[in-house]
């Protein structure tokens, strides 16, 4: 039984499939996805289909990302729709070959609406973007959870290790801080999709091309 965290997927289905094969994910593993399932990459629809199917047989804990929020808010007004499209939403809509937002399957909206602001275990906690070190998780502002960049800050008051995404690492490798690690490795832009085994700090990575690699963090 492993606890596996996967960074921002951004519509990169090929990389996600290669990563799942590389890691040999089983129904006994707990898989925590850190949000930003959609936008920028070529197949947002395929990513959501994959995760919904996996959730029916495996243990998936999906965290909410800012791009997922923008997609949901795009239903509410034309200005929100335009903002989402300018942030990568055009690629997401193209993956559905959708004439309008109404053409997106209800199951996809239900999945996005059921995503979580955070998750924690005995040793780690998982958020999309960041967390203020001096506030408990239940009191974190949305600005921190979904939008704030990863940087240097003291360890969280819980003493647990923070695992996050959101801040894309152009190096293609995760970035470590004090009791924290960011695993957004820019898969949508010639980078890698990253999976972290929190039990032993093994990193697996897959590229849209099918290339894979593995190392210790």
C-alpha positions in Angstrom: 0.0 0.0 0.0 1.6 3.2 -1.2 0.7 6.9 -1.0 1.4 8.4 -4.4 1.2 12.1 -5.3 0.9 13.2 -8.9 1.6 16.7 -10.0 -0.3 19.0 -12.4 -1.5 17.0 -15.4 -2.8 19.8 -17.6 -4.5 17.7 -20.2 -1.4 15.5 -20.9 -3.1 12.1 -21.2 -0.2 10.4 -22.9 2.2 11.3 -20.0 -0.4 10.2 -17.4 -0.9 6.8 -19.1 2.9 6.3 -19.4 3.3 7.3 -15.7 0.6 4.9 -14.5 2.3 2.1 -16.3 5.8 3.0 -15.0 4.7 3.2 -11.4 2.5 0.1 -11.7 -0.4 1.7 -9.8 -2.7 -0.8 -8.2 -6.1 -0.6 -6.5 -4.3 -0.9 -3.2 -2.4 2.4 -3.7 -3.8 5.7 -2.6 -3.3 8.2 -5.5 -3.5 11.9 -4.7 -3.7 14.1 -7.7 -2.7 17.8 -7.0 -5.1 19.5 -9.4 -5.0 21.3 -12.7 -6.3 18.4 -14.7 -7.3 20.6 -17.6 -6.0 23.3 -19.9 -2.8 23.8 -22.0 -2.2 20.2 -22.9 -3.9 18.4 -25.8 -6.4 16.1 -24.1 -8.2 17.5 -21.0 -11.2 15.4 -21.9 -9.1 12.2 -21.9 -7.5 13.1 -18.6 -10.8 13.5 -16.9 -12.1 10.3 -18.5 -9.0 8.4 -17.2 -9.3 9.7 -13.7 -13.0 9.0 -13.5 -12.5 5.5 -14.7 -9.6 5.0 -12.2 -11.7 6.3 -9.3 -14.2 3.5 -9.9 -11.7 0.8 -9.1 -8.8 2.6 -7.3 -8.3 4.9 -4.4 -8.2 8.4 -5.9 -8.1 11.6 -3.9 -8.3 14.5 -6.3 -7.2 18.0 -5.1 -8.7 21.1 -6.8 -6.4 23.3 -8.8 -6.8 26.9 -10.0 -7.3 25.9 -13.6 -10.1 23.5 -12.5 -11.7 26.5 -10.7 -11.5 28.7 -13.8 -13.1 26.0 -15.9 -16.0 25.7 -13.4 -16.4 29.5 -13.2 -16.4 29.8 -17.0 -20.0 28.5 -16.9 -21.1 31.6 -14.9 -20.3 34.6 -17.2 -18.8 35.5 -20.5 -16.0 37.4 -18.8 -15.1 34.3 -16.8 -15.3 32.2 -20.0 -12.9 34.5 -21.8 -10.5 34.6 -18.8 -10.4 30.8 -18.8 -9.9 30.5 -22.5 -6.9 32.9 -22.3 -5.4 30.7 -19.5 -5.4 27.5 -21.6 -9.1 26.8 -21.7 -9.2 26.9 -25.5 -7.1 23.7 -25.6 -9.5 22.1 -23.2 -12.5 22.9 -25.2 -10.8 21.7 -28.4 -10.3 18.3 -26.7 -14.0 18.0 -26.4 -14.7 19.2 -29.9 -17.4 21.1 -28.0 -19.6 23.8 -29.6 -20.3 25.1 -26.1 -19.8 24.4 -22.4 -23.1 22.6 -22.5 -21.4 19.8 -24.6 -19.1 18.9 -21.7 -20.3 15.6 -20.0 -22.1 16.0 -16.7 -19.7 13.4 -15.2 -16.8 15.7 -15.8 -18.5 18.6 -14.0 -19.4 16.3 -11.1 -15.7 15.2 -10.9 -14.4 18.7 -10.8 -17.0 19.8 -8.3 -16.1 16.9 -6.0 -12.4 17.8 -5.8 -10.9 18.7 -2.4 -9.1 21.8 -1.1 -6.5 19.6 0.7 -5.7 16.2 2.0 -3.5 15.1 4.9 -2.0 11.9 6.2 0.0 11.3 9.4 3.2 12.5 7.8 2.2 14.7 4.9 -0.4 17.2 3.6 -1.3 17.8 0.0 -2.4 21.1 -1.6 -2.5 22.4 -5.1 -0.5 25.6 -4.6 0.7 26.5 -1.1 -0.2 26.9 2.5 0.5 29.5 5.1 2.9 28.0 7.7 1.1 29.5 10.7 -2.5 28.5 9.9 -4.1 25.1 10.3 -5.3 23.6 7.0 -8.9 24.2 7.7 -8.2 27.9 8.0 -6.1 28.3 4.9 -7.3 31.1 2.5 -8.2 30.1 -1.0 -5.5 32.5 -2.4 -2.9 30.3 -0.7 -4.4 26.9 -1.6 -5.0 27.6 -5.3 -2.9 30.6 -6.4 0.1 31.3 -4.2 3.5 30.4 -5.6 5.9 27.9 -3.9 8.8 29.6 -2.2 11.0 29.7 0.9 9.0 29.7 4.1 9.2 28.0 7.5 7.8 24.5 7.9 4.1 24.2 8.5 2.9 24.4 12.1 1.7 20.8 11.9 5.2 19.5 11.4 4.0 17.6 8.3 5.7 17.7 4.9 3.8 19.7 2.3 3.4 18.3 -1.2 2.2 20.8 -3.8 2.1 21.6 -7.5 1.1 24.9 -9.3 4.6 26.4 -9.5 6.0 24.9 -12.7 9.6 23.9 -12.4 11.3 24.7 -15.7 14.2 22.3 -14.7 11.8 19.4 -15.1 12.7 18.2 -11.6 10.8 18.7 -8.3 11.9 21.5 -6.0 12.5 20.9 -2.3 12.0 23.4 0.5 11.9 23.2 4.3 9.5 20.3 4.9 8.0 20.8 1.5 8.3 19.7 -2.1 6.7 21.0 -5.3 6.1 18.4 -8.0 4.7 20.5 -10.9 7.4 19.8 -13.5 5.8 21.5 -16.5 4.5 18.5 -18.4 2.5 20.6 -20.8 5.6 22.4 -22.1 8.2 19.8 -23.0 8.5 18.9 -19.3 7.7 15.9 -17.2 4.7 14.6 -15.3 5.9 13.6 -11.8 4.8 11.0 -9.2 6.2 11.0 -5.7 6.0 7.9 -3.4 5.8 9.7 0.0 6.9 6.5 1.8 10.4 6.3 0.3 10.8 9.6 -1.7 11.1 7.8 -5.0 10.3 10.0 -8.0 8.9 8.7 -11.2 8.5 10.9 -14.3 6.9 10.4 -17.7 7.0 12.6 -20.8 4.3 13.0 -23.5 6.7 11.3 -25.9 6.7 8.2 -23.8 10.1 8.7 -22.2 10.3 7.9 -18.5 12.8 8.1 -15.7 13.1 7.4 -12.0 15.3 8.8 -9.2 15.4 9.4 -5.5 14.5 12.9 -4.1 
